[in-house]
Amino acid sequence: MAEPGGEAVHNRIALLRTERGVSRRELADALGVHYQTVGYLERGEYAPSLHLALRLAAFFDVPVEVLFSLTPFPRIGAPATASDG
C-alpha cells in the first residue's frame, strides 16, 4: 500500500516468519502487537513505525534492510539478469 508520500514499503516478513516456523500470533506476541497487525504488515497494507521495524529486524536477527525496502524485492528463484551481477 502506498504511503502518503506515494511510496510503498516492501517487506520480507512473511518469508522470514515462514522460514523460521513462527506463527503470526507468536510474532505478534513477541512484538507486543495484535496478530492481525502482522498480517497487515505482511500484505503491505500497513507500514510499520521505525520502532516496530527495528524490533522486527531484531526479532529475526537481520539488518532492517533485509526486511524492508522501498523497491520490490526480487522473487525467490527468479532468474538473475545481467544487471544483477
MODELLER restraints for C-alpha pairs under 7 A, 6 or more apart:
rsr = mdl.restraints
at = mdl.atoms
rsr.add(forms.Gaussian(group=physical.xy_distance, feature=features.Distance(at['CA:1:A'], at['CA:8:A']), mean=5.49, stdev=0.5))
rsr.add(forms.Gaussian(group=physical.xy_distance, feature=features.Distance(at['CA:1:A'], at['CA:44:A']), mean=5.39, stdev=0.5))
rsr.add(forms.Gaussian(group=physical.xy_distance, feature=features.Distance(at['CA:1:A'], at['CA:45:A']), mean=5.08, stdev=0.5))
rsr.add(forms.Gaussian(group=physical.xy_distance, feature=features.Distance(at['CA:1:A'], at['CA:46:A']), mean=6.97, stdev=0.5))
rsr.add(forms.Gaussian(group=physical.xy_distance, feature=features.Distance(at['CA:2:A'], at['CA:8:A']), mean=4.24, stdev=0.5))
rsr.add(forms.Gaussian(group=physical.xy_distance, feature=features.Distance(at['CA:7:A'], at['CA:70:A']), mean=6.87, stdev=0.5))
rsr.add(forms.Gaussian(group=physical.xy_distance, feature=features.Distance(at['CA:8:A'], at['CA:70:A']), mean=6.18, stdev=0.5))
rsr.add(forms.Gaussian(group=physical.xy_distance, feature=features.Distance(at['CA:9:A'], at['CA:44:A']), mean=6.81, stdev=0.5))
rsr.add(forms.Gaussian(group=physical.xy_distance, feature=features.Distance(at['CA:9:A'], at['CA:47:A']), mean=6.24, stdev=0.5))
rsr.add(forms.Gaussian(group=physical.xy_distance, feature=features.Distance(at['CA:9:A'], at['CA:68:A']), mean=6.69, stdev=0.5))
rsr.add(forms.Gaussian(group=physical.xy_distance, feature=features.Distance(at['CA:9:A'], at['CA:69:A']), mean=5.90, stdev=0.5))
rsr.add(forms.Gaussian(group=physical.xy_distance, feature=features.Distance(at['CA:9:A'], at['CA:70:A']), mean=5.05, stdev=0.5))
rsr.add(forms.Gaussian(group=physical.xy_distance, feature=features.Distance(at['CA:10:A'], at['CA:44:A']), mean=6.52, stdev=0.5))
rsr.add(forms.Gaussian(group=physical.xy_distance, feature=features.Distance(at['CA:10:A'], at['CA:68:A']), mean=5.60, stdev=0.5))
rsr.add(forms.Gaussian(group=physical.xy_distance, feature=features.Distance(at['CA:10:A'], at['CA:69:A']), mean=5.12, stdev=0.5))
rsr.add(forms.Gaussian(group=physical.xy_distance, feature=features.Distance(at['CA:10:A'], at['CA:70:A']), mean=5.96, stdev=0.5))
rsr.add(forms.Gaussian(group=physical.xy_distance, feature=features.Distance(at['CA:10:A'], at['CA:71:A']), mean=6.54, stdev=0.5))
rsr.add(forms.Gaussian(group=physical.xy_distance, feature=features.Distance(at['CA:10:A'], at['CA:72:A']), mean=5.77, stdev=0.5))
rsr.add(forms.Gaussian(group=physical.xy_distance, feature=features.Distance(at['CA:11:A'], at['CA:42:A']), mean=6.85, stdev=0.5))
rsr.add(forms.Gaussian(group=physical.xy_distance, feature=features.Distance(at['CA:11:A'], at['CA:67:A']), mean=5.31, stdev=0.5))
rsr.add(forms.Gaussian(group=physical.xy_distance, feature=features.Distance(at['CA:11:A'], at['CA:68:A']), mean=4.41, stdev=0.5))
rsr.add(forms.Gaussian(group=physical.xy_distance, feature=features.Distance(at['CA:11:A'], at['CA:69:A']), mean=6.29, stdev=0.5))
rsr.add(forms.Gaussian(group=physical.xy_distance, feature=features.Distance(at['CA:12:A'], at['CA:67:A']), mean=5.08, stdev=0.5))
rsr.add(forms.Gaussian(group=physical.xy_distance, feature=features.Distance(at['CA:12:A'], at['CA:68:A']), mean=6.68, stdev=0.5))
rsr.add(forms.Gaussian(group=physical.xy_distance, feature=features.Distance(at['CA:13:A'], at['CA:42:A']), mean=5.72, stdev=0.5))
rsr.add(forms.Gaussian(group=physical.xy_distance, feature=features.Distance(at['CA:13:A'], at['CA:67:A']), mean=6.37, stdev=0.5))
rsr.add(forms.Gaussian(group=physical.xy_distance, feature=features.Distance(at['CA:14:A'], at['CA:42:A']), mean=5.64, stdev=0.5))
rsr.add(forms.Gaussian(group=physical.xy_distance, feature=features.Distance(at['CA:17:A'], at['CA:23:A']), mean=6.97, stdev=0.5))
rsr.add(forms.Gaussian(group=physical.xy_distance, feature=features.Distance(at['CA:24:A'], at['CA:35:A']), mean=5.71, stdev=0.5))
rsr.add(forms.Gaussian(group=physical.xy_distance, feature=features.Distance(at['CA:24:A'], at['CA:38:A']), mean=6.13, stdev=0.5))
rsr.add(forms.Gaussian(group=physical.xy_distance, feature=features.Distance(at['CA:25:A'], at['CA:35:A']), mean=4.91, stdev=0.5))
rsr.add(forms.Gaussian(group=physical.xy_distance, feature=features.Distance(at['CA:28:A'], at['CA:34:A']), mean=5.71, stdev=0.5))
rsr.add(forms.Gaussian(group=physical.xy_distance, feature=features.Distance(at['CA:28:A'], at['CA:35:A']), mean=4.88, stdev=0.5))
rsr.add(forms.Gaussian(group=physical.xy_distance, feature=features.Distance(at['CA:28:A'], at['CA:38:A']), mean=6.33, stdev=0.5))
rsr.add(forms.Gaussian(group=physical.xy_distance, feature=features.Distance(at['CA:31:A'], at['CA:55:A']), mean=6.99, stdev=0.5))
rsr.add(forms.Gaussian(group=physical.xy_distance, feature=features.Distance(at['CA:40:A'], at['CA:46:A']), mean=5.42, stdev=0.5))
rsr.add(forms.Gaussian(group=physical.xy_distance, feature=features.Distance(at['CA:41:A'], at['CA:47:A']), mean=6.29, stdev=0.5))
rsr.add(forms.Gaussian(group=physical.xy_distance, feature=features.Distance(at['CA:53:A'], at['CA:64:A']), mean=6.91, stdev=0.5))
rsr.add(forms.Gaussian(group=physical.xy_distance, feature=features.Distance(at['CA:54:A'], at['CA:64:A']), mean=6.34, stdev=0.5))
rsr.add(forms.Gaussian(group=physical.xy_distance, feature=features.Distance(at['CA:57:A'], at['CA:63:A']), mean=5.90, stdev=0.5))
rsr.add(forms.Gaussian(group=physical.xy_distance, feature=features.Distance(at['CA:57:A'], at['CA:64:A']), mean=5.11, stdev=0.5))
rsr.add(forms.Gaussian(group=physical.xy_distance, feature=features.Distance(at['CA:57:A'], at['CA:67:A']), mean=6.62, stdev=0.5))
